[in-house]
Amino acid sequence: MAEANKKFTAIHMDEKNPISVRHDLEEPFNEDFWLKVQEKFNSCTGISWNRAMDEVRTDRLITKHGRDTILVIIRDWPASKKYKEKPELVASLEYLISRFTEIILERDRDKEYKFYRVEEDPAGPTLLHLAAEQNFVHVAKLLVEKYPALVYLETEQMENKRGYLPVEKALMSYKDETAAYLISQMKHDWYPTCHSYSNNVNISQLGRRNYVTTQLPAATFPGALKL
């Protein structure tokens, strides 16, 4: 008997991430989640439904990542495949990150994040350094409003490298919007410090704003922000 010809249609099936490696943003809104949102909404006076959702999502993140939660959402989320391949989505991601960051900082009664540094990075950047490099200006504002001294904390000195302020990291990464905000939060007698890092970095590697600020005297430094 002649074998009948059979045609098969290939169907692409997306591989589901196992729960152990599932990205935080892929966590399901299951029955347990909605029950917790309802409980939060009912128990907190004046809270909106959206805020209750953010509170519960933040609780899940803290349960998973502990004190490193803000580090994970600022550093690791933008570097994930979804956002690394579509940088145009990062702006909307920052809005989400800023909402979670606000909740975490409101709960930071022990000032744990005031002195937080990335331990696995020899340079020991603060969370503000990371936000500056990502151009997360809304996150930067939340951090500075909570802990104003963060604008003056440098990274650790390393071999052949001095420490850098958050504003310097922003300028070196061409993040003018965040750099402008950080400069506006610094005391005037610190403006000359923002000039000094050009001694250790080739001027051709820096953004336009950095070039302008390193050329102007300290007295006119605020004027550079308008250029």
Secondary structure, DSSP 8 states (H G I E B T S, - for coil): ------------------GGG--GGG----HHHHHHHHHHHHHSTT--HHHHHHHHHHHHHHHHHGGGHHHIIIIIHHHSHHHHS-GGGHHHHHHHHHHHHHHHHHT-TT-GGGS---TTSTT---HHHHHHHHT-HHHHHHHHHH-GGGGG-----BTTB----HHHHHHHTT-HHHHHHHHHTS-GGGHHHHHHGGGTS-GGGS-HHHHHHHHS-GGGGGGGGG-
